[in-house]
Amino acid sequence: MVSNLLTRMQLEGKDDDTTDRMLDPASALVGTRGRNWETANAFADWLARKDGGQQVVGQFAVNGVVLYMEAPN
């Protein structure tokens, strides 16, 4: 899977360095009508922290290959 993705990126001219990790943009939304608003807010804050969700993203690997980079500052 990873090698297919890297090959496709290279063929499309989007990447020439196979050691680069991908940026996976994502958003977390906390609804105002949820029952656990405080827990949802705490989870959203954890997702953005360098020692929280960003660390998990930066260590996510498939077959030993780390795929994603942490969010830029």
C-alpha positions as CSV (number, residue, x, y, z in Angstrom):
1,M,0.0,0.0,0.0
2,V,2.7,2.5,1.0
3,S,4.9,1.7,-2.0
4,N,1.9,2.1,-4.3
5,L,1.1,5.5,-2.8
6,L,4.6,6.7,-3.1
7,T,4.9,5.5,-6.7
8,R,1.7,7.3,-7.6
9,M,2.8,10.5,-5.9
10,Q,6.1,10.3,-7.8
11,L,4.4,9.7,-11.2
12,E,2.1,12.7,-10.6
13,G,5.1,14.8,-9.8
14,K,3.9,15.6,-6.3
15,D,6.9,14.1,-4.5
16,D,10.5,13.3,-5.4
17,D,11.6,12.2,-1.9
18,T,10.2,8.9,-0.7
19,T,11.3,9.6,2.8
20,D,8.9,12.6,3.2
21,R,6.0,12.1,5.4
22,M,2.5,13.3,4.4
23,L,0.5,16.0,6.1
24,D,-3.0,14.8,6.9
25,P,-5.2,17.9,7.4
26,A,-8.1,17.3,9.7
27,S,-10.5,19.2,11.8
28,A,-12.2,18.5,15.1
29,L,-15.6,20.0,15.7
30,V,-17.3,20.2,19.1
31,G,-21.1,20.5,18.9
32,T,-23.0,22.8,21.3
33,R,-25.8,20.3,21.8
34,G,-23.7,17.3,22.8
35,R,-24.2,15.7,26.2
36,N,-20.4,15.6,27.1
37,W,-19.4,19.1,25.9
38,E,-16.5,19.3,28.5
39,T,-15.1,15.9,27.5
40,A,-15.4,16.7,23.8
41,N,-13.6,20.0,24.3
42,A,-10.8,18.3,26.3
43,F,-10.4,15.7,23.6
44,A,-10.2,18.4,20.9
45,D,-7.5,20.2,22.9
46,W,-5.6,16.9,23.3
47,L,-5.7,16.3,19.5
48,A,-3.9,19.6,19.0
49,R,-1.2,19.2,21.7
50,K,2.3,18.2,20.6
51,D,2.4,15.7,23.5
52,G,-1.0,14.4,22.7
53,G,-2.7,13.7,19.4
54,Q,0.1,15.2,17.3
55,Q,2.5,12.7,18.9
56,V,0.2,9.9,18.0
57,V,-0.1,11.1,14.4
58,G,3.6,11.6,14.1
59,Q,4.2,8.0,15.2
60,F,1.6,6.3,13.1
61,A,3.2,3.7,11.0
62,V,2.2,0.9,8.5
63,N,4.7,-1.9,8.3
64,G,7.3,0.1,10.1
65,V,6.9,3.2,7.8
66,V,5.8,6.4,9.5
67,L,3.2,8.0,7.2
68,Y,2.2,11.3,8.6
69,M,3.9,14.4,10.0
70,E,2.7,16.4,13.0
71,A,0.8,19.6,12.3
72,P,3.0,22.5,11.4
73,N,3.2,25.4,13.9
